[in-house]
Amino acid sequence: VTVKNSSRDPATAAGQEDDEPPKEEPWKTTLKTTTVAIEAGEFRGRRVSLWDLLHCRYIPEENRRELLELYEAGELTLEQVKSVVSTIVSRA
């Protein structure tokens, strides 16, 4: 029987190297914590995060990707994203 020596610490090998989860991008956190009152569909009468609205069935995948890219790049403000998403969901 051959025993291989591991250069890794047992705690590290067990995945305990970093107890903190990976940091979320600030722009993504902002979208998840910013809520909008929507008076349409299943959202009627409640506040919903922009993130949830962006990922709802009313926002086509292509539009979602474009909005996220523009917001992340700083080409759209939070208010602009809020306006566009609210308009799309309200018209759906």
C-alpha positions, 0 to 999 in steps of 0.5 A, a space after each residue: 500500500 502506497 500512501 500519498 502525502 497531500 500538500 494540502 491542509 486537511 481543513 482546506 481539502 475539506 473545503 473550509 478554506 473560505 467560509 465567506 460566499 463569493 461576493 455579488 456584483 454591486 450592480 446585481 445587488 442593487 437590482 435585487 434590493 430595488 423594488 417597484 410597485 407594479 399594477 399588472 398581472 400576478 404582481 398587482 398590488 405588491 412591490 417586486 424587485 427589479 431583478 425578479 421583474 427582469 427575470 419574469 415571463 414578460 421580459 424576453 430573454 434578449 431584452 433582459 440580456 441587453 438591459 443587464 449589459 447596458 446597466 452593468 456597463 453604466 449606459 443605463 441608470 437604475 431609474 431608466 432600467 426601472 422605467 423600461 421594465 415597468 413599462 414592458 411588464 405593464 403592457 404585457 
